[in-house]
Amino acid sequence: MNKKIMKEIIVFAVISFAALLATKVNAQIQRRTDSIQNIVSNSGNRTPRLETMNSLNLTREQMGRLKEFHRNMKQKKDEIINDQTLTNGQRQSKLKDLHKEQNEKLNGILTPEQMEKLKKERMKARMQ
């Protein structure tokens, strides 16, 4: 009888663990699905960045340069936003300067035709 009780306890523990694991996996899948949906929807009516970039017909070199460019710009933006020594006015000024820098560097990566198409896509996204 003692062995039977032990087997039941082990079976119960295994089933409980499997149920717990399934719940955690399901929660992770749901978070990833929600994250993907947020990326695709991209703040409601705005055109998703991926769709815009695909429409520019970028070369592999441009894609690599843009990836590095976006990483650097995000880092600089985060540094400005998290800098507690800045006043709100200084922060806004630095972000405005960063935006200008961003546009200048984009001009160095994209062709004039791609820049024109990007401007049109941005305007179209703002109108929606």
Backbone hydrogen bonds in HBPLUS format (Angstrom, degrees):
<---DONOR---> <-ACCEPTOR-->    atom                        ^
c    i                          cat <-CA-CA->   ^        H-A-AA   ^      H-
h    n   atom  resd res      DA  || num        DHA   H-A  angle D-A-AA Bond
n    s   type  num  typ     dist DA aas  dist angle  dist       angle   num
A0005-ILE N   A0001-MET O   3.08 MM   4  6.40 156.6  2.14 151.9 157.1     1
A0006-MET N   A0002-ASN O   3.09 MM   4  6.31 159.2  2.14 144.6 150.5     2
A0007-LYS N   A0003-LYS O   2.94 MM   4  6.16 156.6  1.99 148.8 154.8     3
A0008-GLU N   A0004-LYS O   3.02 MM   4  6.26 157.2  2.07 145.3 151.5     4
A0009-ILE N   A0005-ILE O   2.91 MM   4  6.18 155.1  1.98 150.1 157.1     5
A0010-ILE N   A0006-MET O   2.92 MM   4  6.14 160.0  1.96 149.6 155.1     6
A0011-VAL N   A0007-LYS O   2.84 MM   4  6.03 164.5  1.86 152.7 157.1     7
A0012-PHE N   A0008-GLU O   2.86 MM   4  5.97 159.9  1.90 145.4 151.4     8
A0013-ALA N   A0009-ILE O   2.87 MM   4  6.07 156.8  1.92 147.3 153.7     9
A0014-VAL N   A0010-ILE O   2.89 MM   4  6.12 160.5  1.93 153.3 158.2    10
A0015-ILE N   A0011-VAL O   2.93 MM   4  6.12 165.2  1.95 152.3 156.3    11
A0016-SER N   A0012-PHE O   2.88 MM   4  6.02 158.8  1.92 147.8 154.2    12
A0017-PHE N   A0013-ALA O   2.88 MM   4  6.03 160.2  1.92 147.5 153.0    13
A0018-ALA N   A0014-VAL O   2.90 MM   4  6.10 159.9  1.94 149.2 154.9    14
A0019-ALA N   A0015-ILE O   2.93 MM   4  6.14 156.4  1.99 147.8 154.1    15
A0020-LEU N   A0016-SER O   2.92 MM   4  6.14 159.5  1.97 149.7 155.4    16
A0021-LEU N   A0017-PHE O   2.85 MM   4  6.04 162.2  1.88 152.0 157.1    17
A0022-ALA N   A0018-ALA O   2.90 MM   4  6.05 160.0  1.94 147.1 152.6    18
A0023-THR N   A0019-ALA O   3.01 MM   4  6.21 151.9  2.10 144.2 151.5    19
A0024-LYS N   A0020-LEU O   3.03 MM   4  6.34 159.1  2.07 150.9 155.9    20
A0025-VAL N   A0021-LEU O   2.94 MM   4  6.16 164.4  1.96 156.0 160.2    21
A0026-ASN N   A0022-ALA O   2.96 MM   4  6.04 159.4  2.00 144.0 150.1    22
A0027-ALA N   A0023-THR O   2.97 MM   4  6.19 152.3  2.05 144.7 152.3    23
A0028-GLN N   A0024-LYS O   2.97 MM   4  6.26 154.8  2.03 148.4 154.9    24
A0029-ILE N   A0025-VAL O   2.92 MM   4  6.19 161.5  1.95 153.4 158.5    25
A0030-GLN N   A0026-ASN O   2.94 MM   4  6.15 156.3  2.00 146.4 153.0    26
A0031-ARG N   A0027-ALA O   2.95 MM   4  6.22 156.8  2.00 147.3 153.3    27
A0032-ARG N   A0028-GLN O   2.96 MM   4  6.22 162.5  1.99 152.6 157.1    28
A0033-THR N   A0029-ILE O   2.88 MM   4  6.07 157.4  1.93 148.6 155.3    29
A0034-ASP N   A0030-GLN O   2.83 MM   4  6.05 161.1  1.87 151.0 156.1    30
A0035-SER N   A0031-ARG O   2.86 MM   4  6.06 155.1  1.92 146.4 153.7    31
A0036-ILE N   A0032-ARG O   2.88 MM   4  6.11 160.3  1.92 151.0 155.8    32
A0037-GLN N   A0033-THR O   2.91 MM   4  6.13 157.8  1.96 149.0 155.5    33
A0038-ASN N   A0034-ASP O   2.92 MM   4  6.18 149.0  2.02 145.1 153.5    34
A0039-ILE N   A0035-SER O   3.02 MM   4  6.33 153.9  2.09 147.4 154.3    35
A0040-VAL N   A0036-ILE O   2.92 MM   4  6.16 163.6  1.95 152.6 157.0    36
A0041-SER N   A0037-GLN O   2.86 MM   4  5.97 163.0  1.89 147.4 152.6    37
A0042-ASN N   A0038-ASN O   2.83 MM   4  5.77 144.4  1.96 138.6 148.7    38
A0052-THR N   A0048-PRO O   3.14 MM   4  6.48 158.2  2.19 151.2 157.6    39
A0053-MET N   A0049-ARG O   2.81 MM   4  6.08 164.8  1.84 159.0 162.8    40
A0054-ASN N   A0050-LEU O   2.90 MM   4  6.09 156.3  1.96 149.5 156.0    41
A0055-SER N   A0051-GLU O   3.12 MM   4  6.32 144.8  2.25 140.1 148.9    42
A0055-SER N   A0052-THR O   3.13 MM   3  5.20 122.8  2.47  95.4 109.7    43
A0056-LEU N   A0053-MET O   3.14 MM   3  5.31 149.7  2.23 102.3 111.3    44
A0057-ASN N   A0054-ASN O   3.34 MM   3  5.75 166.4  2.36 111.5 115.5    45
A0063-MET N   A0059-THR O   2.93 MM   4  6.22 157.4  1.98 151.1 157.6    46
A0064-GLY N   A0060-ARG O   2.97 MM   4  6.22 159.0  2.01 150.6 155.6    47
A0065-ARG N   A0061-GLU O   2.91 MM   4  6.17 162.8  1.94 152.7 157.7    48
A0066-LEU N   A0062-GLN O   2.76 MM   4  5.91 156.1  1.82 150.3 157.2    49
A0067-LYS N   A0063-MET O   2.92 MM   4  6.06 152.5  2.00 143.9 151.3    50
A0068-GLU N   A0064-GLY O   3.13 MM   4  6.37 166.5  2.14 150.7 153.1    51
A0069-PHE N   A0065-ARG O   2.84 MM   4  5.94 154.6  1.90 143.4 151.8    52
A0070-HIS N   A0066-LEU O   2.80 MM   4  5.96 166.0  1.82 153.8 155.8    53
A0071-ARG N   A0067-LYS O   3.05 MM   4  6.24 156.3  2.11 145.1 151.9    54
A0072-ASN N   A0068-GLU O   2.95 MM   4  6.19 163.0  1.98 152.7 156.6    55
A0073-MET N   A0069-PHE O   2.91 MM   4  6.12 162.6  1.94 153.5 158.7    56
A0074-LYS N   A0070-HIS O   2.92 MM   4  6.00 157.7  1.97 146.0 151.9    57
A0075-GLN N   A0071-ARG O   3.05 MM   4  6.24 157.1  2.11 145.2 151.4    58
A0076-LYS N   A0072-ASN O   2.95 MM   4  6.21 163.5  1.97 152.0 156.1    59
A0077-LYS N   A0073-MET O   2.87 MM   4  6.03 159.6  1.91 147.9 154.0    60
A0078-ASP N   A0074-LYS O   2.86 MM   4  6.02 163.4  1.89 150.6 155.2    61
A0079-GLU N   A0075-GLN O   2.95 MM   4  6.17 154.3  2.02 147.3 154.5    62
A0080-ILE N   A0076-LYS O   3.03 MM   4  6.30 155.4  2.09 147.4 153.4    63
A0081-ILE N   A0077-LYS O   2.89 MM   4  6.13 170.1  1.90 157.8 160.5    64
A0082-ASN N   A0078-ASP O   2.89 MM   4  5.94 155.4  1.95 147.4 153.9    65
A0083-ASP N   A0080-ILE O   3.27 MM   3  5.24 155.2  2.33 100.6 108.0    66
A0086-LEU N   A0083-ASP O   3.41 MM   3  5.99 167.4  2.43 112.8 116.4    67
A0091-ARG N   A0087-THR O   2.87 MM   4  6.08 160.6  1.91 153.8 159.9    68
A0092-GLN N   A0088-ASN O   2.90 MM   4  6.11 162.3  1.93 149.2 153.6    69
A0093-SER N   A0089-GLY O   2.95 MM   4  6.14 155.1  2.02 144.8 152.0    70
A0094-LYS N   A0090-GLN O   2.88 MM   4  6.13 161.7  1.92 152.4 156.9    71
A0095-LEU N   A0091-ARG O   2.92 MM   4  6.15 157.1  1.97 151.2 157.9    72
A0096-LYS N   A0092-GLN O   2.91 MM   4  6.10 149.3  2.01 143.2 151.6    73
A0097-ASP N   A0093-SER O   2.94 MM   4  6.25 156.2  2.00 148.2 154.6    74
A0098-LEU N   A0094-LYS O   2.86 MM   4  6.09 151.9  1.94 144.2 152.5    75
A0099-HIS N   A0095-LEU O   2.92 MM   4  6.15 147.6  2.03 141.4 149.9    76
A0100-LYS N   A0096-LYS O   3.07 MM   4  6.43 153.0  2.15 146.0 152.6    77
A0101-GLU N   A0097-ASP O   2.93 MM   4  6.23 160.4  1.97 149.5 155.1    78
A0102-GLN N   A0098-LEU O   2.81 MM   4  6.02 151.8  1.89 145.6 154.0    79
A0103-ASN N   A0099-HIS O   3.05 MM   4  6.37 158.5  2.09 148.5 152.6    80
A0104-GLU N   A0100-LYS O   3.00 MM   4  6.30 156.9  2.06 150.8 157.3    81
A0105-LYS N   A0101-GLU O   2.93 MM   4  6.15 162.4  1.96 154.0 158.3    82
A0106-LEU N   A0102-GLN O   2.92 MM   4  6.11 152.1  2.00 148.3 156.5    83
A0107-ASN N   A0103-ASN O   3.11 MM   4  6.33 149.6  2.20 141.5 148.6    84
A0108-GLY N   A0105-LYS O   3.00 MM   3  5.07 133.6  2.22  97.1 110.2    85
A0109-ILE N   A0106-LEU O   2.99 MM   3  5.09 144.3  2.12 101.5 112.4    86
A0110-LEU N   A0106-LEU O   2.87 MM   4  5.98 176.9  1.87 170.6 169.6    87
A0115-MET N   A0111-THR O   2.88 MM   4  6.17 157.7  1.93 157.2 163.9    88
A0116-GLU N   A0112-PRO O   2.99 MM   4  6.19 157.1  2.05 144.4 150.2    89
A0117-LYS N   A0113-GLU O   2.98 MM   4  6.23 158.4  2.03 145.7 151.7    90
A0118-LEU N   A0114-GLN O   2.82 MM   4  6.02 154.5  1.88 148.0 155.4    91
A0119-LYS N   A0115-MET O   2.90 MM   4  6.16 158.0  1.95 149.8 155.2    92
A0120-LYS N   A0116-GLU O   3.02 MM   4  6.30 157.0  2.07 147.4 153.4    93
A0121-GLU N   A0117-LYS O   2.91 MM   4  6.17 157.0  1.96 148.7 155.2    94
A0122-ARG N   A0118-LEU O   2.89 MM   4  6.12 156.2  1.94 151.0 157.4    95
A0123-MET N   A0119-LYS O   2.96 MM   4  6.18 159.6  2.01 148.2 153.6    96
A0124-LYS N   A0120-LYS O   2.90 MM   4  6.08 158.7  1.94 148.6 154.9    97
A0125-ALA N   A0121-GLU O   2.93 MM   4  6.14 151.0  2.02 143.2 151.0    98
A0126-ARG N   A0122-ARG O   2.98 MM   4  6.26 149.8  2.07 145.9 153.9    99
A0127-MET N   A0123-MET O   3.04 MM   4  6.28 143.7  2.18 145.7 155.1   100
